[in-house]
Amino acid sequence: MSLANKECKPCRGDVPVLGPQEVDALLKEVDGWSSVKAERLEKRYSFADFMGAMTLANKIAEIAEQEDHHPDLHIRWGELRVEIWTHAVNGLTENDFILAAKIDSL
């Protein structure tokens, strides 16, 4: 099953963080995302204006609410930077890659 077809599972801090090799393997399943020290996922989107970034940010917010997994969104004129990690474990879990794949499907 592809990551985009999975659902995020609630995490209360009881899920182990993914190791660097697991992160590298899952990065191959999401488009354009990079790993920051195998602790966070990050992707930047460029736009010709401010509203393009806001429009995508609002679509991401809808997915985040559905999945109950919320990224950090950094919006400025012409750019949206998305950071994802599982705050409860301060690292990456499969949920982060599921959310990244769902964002890619936009």
C-alpha positions in Angstrom: 0.0 0.0 0.0 1.4 3.4 -0.9 2.0 5.9 1.8 -0.6 8.3 0.5 -3.3 5.6 1.0 -2.4 5.0 4.6 -3.7 7.0 7.6 -1.7 8.5 10.4 -2.0 6.6 13.6 -2.3 8.5 16.9 1.1 8.9 18.7 1.4 9.5 22.4 5.2 9.2 22.5 5.2 5.4 22.5 6.4 4.9 18.9 10.1 4.5 18.3 11.8 7.0 16.0 13.0 5.8 12.6 16.7 5.2 12.2 18.7 6.9 9.4 18.4 3.8 7.1 14.7 3.7 7.5 14.4 7.4 6.8 16.5 7.0 3.6 14.3 4.2 2.4 11.1 6.1 3.0 12.5 9.3 1.4 12.5 7.4 -1.9 8.7 7.2 -1.7 8.1 11.0 -1.4 8.9 13.5 -4.0 11.3 16.4 -3.3 11.4 16.0 0.5 14.7 16.1 2.3 15.7 14.9 5.7 17.2 17.2 8.2 19.6 15.0 10.4 17.1 12.1 10.0 14.9 14.1 12.6 12.7 16.2 10.3 11.3 16.3 6.8 11.4 19.5 4.8 10.2 20.7 1.5 10.1 24.2 -0.1 7.5 25.3 -2.6 8.0 28.4 -4.8 5.3 30.7 -6.0 5.0 33.9 -8.1 3.1 35.6 -5.3 1.9 35.5 -1.7 -1.5 34.0 -2.3 -0.1 30.9 -4.0 1.8 30.0 -0.8 -1.3 30.7 1.3 -3.6 28.6 -0.9 -1.3 25.6 -0.6 -0.9 26.2 3.1 -4.7 26.1 3.6 -4.9 22.8 1.6 -2.2 21.3 3.7 -4.0 22.5 6.9 -7.1 20.5 5.8 -5.1 17.3 5.3 -3.3 17.9 8.6 -6.7 18.2 10.4 -8.0 15.0 8.8 -4.9 13.1 9.8 -4.5 14.8 13.2 -0.8 15.3 12.3 0.3 18.9 12.0 3.3 20.2 10.1 5.0 23.5 10.7 4.2 25.8 7.8 6.5 28.8 7.1 4.9 31.2 4.7 6.4 34.3 3.1 6.0 36.0 -0.2 6.7 33.5 -3.0 7.6 30.6 -0.7 6.1 28.0 1.6 8.4 25.8 3.6 6.9 22.7 5.2 8.5 20.9 8.1 7.2 17.6 9.4 8.2 15.5 12.4 6.4 13.7 15.2 6.6 16.1 18.1 5.7 13.5 20.7 8.9 11.6 20.0 11.0 14.5 18.7 11.9 12.6 15.5 10.5 10.9 12.4 7.9 8.1 12.3 6.0 6.6 9.5 3.2 9.2 10.1 5.5 11.9 8.9 6.0 10.2 5.5 2.3 9.5 5.2 1.6 13.2 5.7 4.3 14.1 3.2 2.9 11.7 0.6 -0.6 13.2 1.1 0.8 16.7 0.7 2.5 15.5 -2.6 -0.9 14.3 -3.8 -2.2 17.8 -3.8 
